[in-house]
Amino acid sequence: DVPVFLCLRNVADAPIDAAHPEATISPKTLETLIIRLKAANYRLMTASEAIAAPDQKAVVLTFDGGSRDAFFNLFPVLKKHHAKATCFVPALDPQNVDHLKSLEIQEMVRSGLVEIGSTVTAEQATSATLPDDIRRTRNWMTGVLGHLPTLFSLPIDVAPEAIRAAALDAGYKYLFTAGKYMRPVAEAPDD
């Protein structure tokens, strides 16, 4: 009774992160994935739903990019197919026009289709102020969501133990990270 977690980063027509192009899925490919999963009787759940009631026919889609593609590319596909996902968002950076904004996060959460957790950027992950950044992220996210977030995504390839310790110290209950890389979607068979 273990759900499948598919950890992605972004939804866009072209890779957003040059270091991990395989972590970006196109909206069309995401739509095809959701249609096929539903046709095979899989239930798309949020991470918290899967933790609370594990199910072998459950799939959790997670997106840890925290960028606005979640609102403009992911969210419309989820609404069209009434599918659920979990997005991990770093603290608001007013200088970064690509990060999700508070009102976008709130609209996605109100839909009941998107659950929001927290993460940190690669820059924050290597910063001397990491514990403070994680606490600040949780405080900001609490204000946006109206409740304490319990989910945290550890960035891949960056100081996982330091981030893990700081996230647990800040009060996060569930930590996520990509544990196994799969081949890029473009290399996968059609069936």
Beta strands, then each sheet from edge to edge (+ up, - down):
strand 1: 4-8
strand 2: 10-11
strand 3: 24-25
strand 4: 43-45
strand 5: 58-63
strand 6: 85-89
strand 7: 114-118
strand 8: 151-153
strand 9: 174-176
sheet 1: 1+ 5+ 4+
sheet 2: 1+ 5+ 6+ 7+
sheet 3: 2+ 3+
sheet 4: 8+ 9+
end
